[in-house]
Amino acid sequence: MNALEKMFSLEGKTVIVTGGAQGIGKVAATRMAEVGADIVIFDMQEEKAKETAAQIAEATGKKVIAYGVDVTDPAQVKAAIEKADADMGGLDHLFNNAGIVLHKSAYDVEPSEWAKVIDVNLNGEYYMASEFARYLKGKGKKGAICNTASMSGHIVNWPQEQASYNASKAAVIHMTKSLAVEYCKDGIRVNCISPGYMYTELTCHVNQDWQDRWMDLTPYGRYGKPEELCGAIIYLLSESASFTSGADIVVDGCFTCV
């Protein structure tokens, strides 16, 4: 292993990836396995998650398992972490990525719809992060958490109306900073990434007029690819980021610069 490989190696580490059945989570899980990590996928889509786990294991030779997990259920989160620990022989890092979006006017969104977005995007990330931190502390282990926020936590997207999503992601950024300060004394780092418009299953079927507008507003003039997030994720989980906590890395093709 050369110096560059050592800088970003996850060899010997086991990483939980929430929302890992598809999209950003699937691509990130694959890349982390390619740099040495064993992977645990948590996803509501259990069968799809197991298919993804099998694909990554075959492609990389790493140990990859998947569980059906609802991150909005604290008891289920705790039980799944305990099971993953037993099955994998230990856990080290968390890529906290599960999320949903609702494109609906704040005039029209129902309280239950607002609550669901907040529950998955903010509460779910909190339940995972806090339970994983308790796990690490209880085992006397150091580790790292990378949350998925969004450029939508920094700006208001347009022309789609999505106040619930924007609010949830802004809260994730500040939650990340707050947890980083609380957990640093136990050797647990907490950071986040803020992706811009990424070409995934969640964006490719959206109204074409919106997509055209998004590209007009992005200085790069194109979608980002999930692969373009992986360097930031791997850095934040690796030992190269040993003095980095409470940070938010924006990966948005300059969208929030203008």
Backbone hydrogen bonds, N-H to C=O, Kabsch-Sander energy under -0.5 kcal/mol:
donor,donor_aa,acceptor,acceptor_aa,energy
6,K,2,N,-2.3
7,M,3,A,-1.8
8,F,4,L,-1.1
9,S,6,K,-1.0
10,L,35,V,-2.8
12,G,36,G,-1.0
13,K,10,L,-2.1
15,V,38,D,-2.6
16,I,93,H,-2.5
17,V,40,V,-3.2
18,T,95,F,-2.2
19,G,42,F,-2.3
20,G,17,V,-0.7
20,G,42,F,-1.0
22,Q,19,G,-0.5
25,G,19,G,-0.5
25,G,22,Q,-0.7
26,K,22,Q,-1.3
27,V,23,G,-2.2
28,A,24,I,-2.8
29,A,25,G,-2.4
30,T,26,K,-2.1
31,R,27,V,-2.4
32,M,28,A,-2.6
33,A,29,A,-2.0
34,E,30,T,-2.0
35,V,31,R,-1.1
36,G,33,A,-1.7
37,A,32,M,-2.5
38,D,13,K,-2.6
39,I,63,K,-2.1
40,V,15,V,-2.6
41,I,65,I,-2.8
42,F,17,V,-2.4
42,F,40,V,-0.5
43,D,67,Y,-1.9
46,E,44,M,-1.7
49,A,45,Q,-2.7
50,K,46,E,-2.3
51,E,47,E,-2.0
52,T,48,K,-2.4
53,A,49,A,-2.6
54,A,50,K,-2.2
55,Q,51,E,-2.1
56,I,52,T,-2.5
57,A,53,A,-2.5
58,E,54,A,-2.2
59,A,55,Q,-2.1
60,T,56,I,-2.1
61,G,57,A,-2.5
64,V,62,K,-0.5
65,I,39,I,-2.0
67,Y,41,I,-2.6
69,V,43,D,-1.0
69,V,67,Y,-0.7
71,V,69,V,-0.7
73,D,70,D,-1.9
77,V,73,D,-2.4
78,K,74,P,-2.4
79,A,75,A,-2.3
80,A,76,Q,-2.4
81,I,77,V,-2.3
82,E,78,K,-2.2
83,K,79,A,-2.3
84,A,80,A,-2.7
85,D,81,I,-2.4
86,A,82,E,-2.0
87,D,83,K,-2.8
88,M,84,A,-2.6
89,G,85,D,-1.5
90,G,85,D,-1.2
92,D,14,T,-2.5
93,H,14,T,-2.1
94,L,144,A,-2.0
95,F,16,I,-3.5
96,N,94,L,-0.7
96,N,146,C,-2.6
97,N,95,F,-1.2
104,K,102,L,-1.1
104,K,161,E,-1.6
108,D,105,S,-1.0
109,V,105,S,-2.2
113,E,110,E,-0.6
114,W,110,E,-2.6
115,A,111,P,-2.6
116,K,112,S,-1.8
117,V,113,E,-1.9
118,I,114,W,-2.2
119,D,115,A,-2.6
120,V,116,K,-2.4
121,N,117,V,-2.5
122,L,118,I,-1.9
123,N,118,I,-2.3
124,G,119,D,-2.1
126,Y,122,L,-2.4
127,Y,123,N,-3.3
128,M,124,G,-2.2
129,A,125,E,-2.7
130,S,126,Y,-3.2
131,E,127,Y,-2.1
132,F,128,M,-2.5
133,A,129,A,-2.4
134,R,130,S,-2.1
135,Y,131,E,-2.3
136,L,132,F,-2.6
137,K,133,A,-2.8
138,G,134,R,-2.7
139,K,135,Y,-1.7
140,G,136,L,-0.6
140,G,137,K,-1.0
141,K,136,L,-2.8
143,G,187,G,-1.5
144,A,92,D,-0.9
145,I,189,R,-2.4
146,C,94,L,-3.0
147,N,145,I,-0.5
147,N,191,N,-3.0
148,T,96,N,-2.0
149,A,147,N,-0.7
149,A,193,I,-3.0
151,M,195,P,-2.5
153,G,150,S,-1.9
154,H,151,M,-2.1
155,I,151,M,-1.9
157,N,155,I,-0.6
162,Q,160,Q,-0.6
166,N,162,Q,-2.5
167,A,163,A,-2.6
168,S,164,S,-2.1
169,K,165,Y,-2.3
170,A,166,N,-2.2
171,A,167,A,-2.0
172,V,168,S,-1.6
173,I,169,K,-1.7
174,H,170,A,-1.7
175,M,171,A,-2.9
176,T,172,V,-2.6
177,K,173,I,-1.7
178,S,174,H,-2.4
179,L,175,M,-3.0
180,A,176,T,-2.2
181,V,177,K,-1.8
182,E,178,S,-1.9
183,Y,179,L,-2.9
184,C,180,A,-1.3
186,D,183,Y,-1.9
187,G,184,C,-1.9
188,I,183,Y,-1.5
189,R,143,G,-2.3
189,R,187,G,-0.6
191,N,145,I,-2.5
192,C,247,A,-2.3
193,I,147,N,-2.1
194,S,249,I,-3.0
196,G,251,V,-2.2
198,M,196,G,-0.7
199,Y,224,G,-2.7
200,T,198,M,-1.2
203,T,200,T,-1.1
204,C,200,T,-2.3
206,V,203,T,-1.6
211,Q,207,N,-2.0
212,D,208,Q,-2.7
213,R,209,D,-1.9
214,W,210,W,-2.9
215,M,211,Q,-2.1
216,D,212,D,-1.9
217,L,213,R,-1.9
218,T,214,W,-0.8
220,Y,253,G,-1.2
221,G,218,T,-2.3
224,G,197,Y,-3.1
228,E,225,K,-2.4
229,L,226,P,-1.9
230,C,226,P,-0.6
230,C,227,E,-0.8
233,I,229,L,-2.0
234,I,230,C,-3.0
235,Y,231,G,-2.3
236,L,232,A,-2.4
237,L,233,I,-1.6
238,S,234,I,-1.6
240,S,7,M,-0.7
241,A,238,S,-1.5
242,S,239,E,-1.6
244,T,241,A,-2.1
245,S,243,F,-0.6
246,G,190,V,-3.1
249,I,192,C,-2.4
250,V,248,D,-0.7
251,V,194,S,-2.0
251,V,249,I,-0.5
255,F,252,D,-1.5
257,C,254,C,-1.7
258,V,254,C,-0.6
258,V,255,F,-1.0
